[in-house]
Amino acid sequence: MILVTGASGFVGKALCTELAARGLPFRAASRTPRPGHVAVGEFDDRTDWSEALAGVTRVVHLAARVHVMDEQAGDPLAEFRRVNVAGTLRLARQAAEAGARRFVFLSSIKVNGEETQPGRPFTADDTPNPQDPYGQSKLEAEQALLALGRATGMEIVILRPPLVYGPGVQANFRTMLRWVKRGVPLPLGAVRNRRTLVALDNLLDLVILCLEHPGAAQQVLLAGDGEDLSTPELLRRVAAAMGTQARLVPVPPGLLMAAAGLAGQGAVARRLCGSLQLDLGKTRRLLGWSPRVQVDEALRRTARDFIQSGG
């Protein structure tokens, strides 16, 4: 039996669908009562996972306090730690006590940092360099899990994905889809960055492989599509998937960054103009894994769902 936490989220819902399609027994857990889910309440250091963990041999932990655009917490790091560190360790301890043999943790490439330099992609074994409370909390959770694994014998697998896209995607990627569909002129035509993304189908395939593959135990692994895109290239290929054309205006990136900074959108501009490349060599080598869905096909599936849902 596989326990999936965060089963009502973007990745969690898709993972449960994929597990069912493959005939793999699973139990879905979420904070609030939902049909077919075990409700566990708030995720923190007091959560009782005993009902959810009954008979479970493997855990996929997706539940987390994620990036908050309009942060209201007086101490954001403390809030991230409460859920992402203390809550994760609480689950992992109870899982080990219940006899679970493997724990797959969805971390984030933000543990590595926010940006890469040309020709120097992040690797799974780089010295961590988180730049915000979310990334810091994910690093601390990773460290606590690996220590628990050494102490209990439970196998820990840590996956660090970049931005995940696919049918049902929300947040910034969905905003981008809306811009392209509406033909909004975008001042990104002169950007020459490279970014690694990961299609939802590719991430799910890797997660499921990590539930059993002996080479994944006690490892930190990166996820990605195996093809890096510049921001303009991504916009053009998204537009092609929608049957339209992206309207790109070639504004110098330096000017764009300066204007965004004055408007309080410096972080957004850095993501659009900066590079974030991942080296998947360790994942490929240890697991013999390659992304099963190509970028253009993944973008077509994403665009089709976006249009069918009303955009």
Steps between C-alpha positions, in 0.01 A plus 500: 500500500625846402404809700475821299489821704385824345273288283264787421773716347616540140761224514316289757178464301691403189715251693194327643351475150824353366534249785143385440569466126802281575305285746711602798318506835511839670335709768444873453543736795411868517434763763124524458234231450462397136337195340746211500760688708617459856473841667790568738444867581782749516849377401735577788684333787173385664329330206376148567582289195413162654181442298661611175808283557324173582647232272712751307842390372591808294427871541502778243501827692375786283320710761681822579467867573589636160613837371267775622485800265323725749668385820306596813692307765700712743779241493482319164796270573335379821180419310688315227692305763182409689350327197792406275751394766317407821195368314711292262710354780187414698363304205832329429547390862151352514553337161818332622326383816212363292740291291523708182817406314533797262420872520504711181518872575419764241742781577589788267786619283484814714718305744782544246428867440312737274720539194780327311790645306558417131638150458467421870171318562403394848582141595348285771823507700565876495536682830147623581441874474131576567410866466159519666312351798328239282828369361660508844215298649525240224875464563445455873232238430738311269773498763261382774364222278841367401602494867179316590562252221847425635359452850200283409597322180207648309611581145483870416473634144513875442388651169569862412285613207502840333174661386241229425252554216224291351120472478347691790806716568432820692694803622759667276496240223124535458539878491753455219255280309238772536739768370584293194139409424394865519787617281644732764827660378778372727833689537706179507618460143863587580539263796769232446470283809467121544257339742416141589134416559335167572176376345253353744505165317878481526499584870232238573695238309812579704313501833350157430837362394649628825247303703683176419830553321787385725730767359281780635541415871666772709549718193433861404390511135404775258202491264456666163396463138851459363458802271569855616310794351547875491200703612426619142531144371259376764250771409527420129451129559206561734346719230557231238326249728201737505507555126602864528813716512670665795534877477853565625654846523885509517560715808860485635497273810690757709235763434226247567658402832539864605139583417375190681705591807343846512157338476576258784510201262873434505462135606257430215734664249795295624306180439405613150847626406735282707616145438421194710644185347510154656743218428301175504809280466475346846131415457565340161805309623356357823150424375546453127222757464426730210205740464225308322312803362665757274455870574283579196260216577481604866427859396227380261333307781526802730363741240214267405391472863531877549280574200246231588471639853412844364845657532 
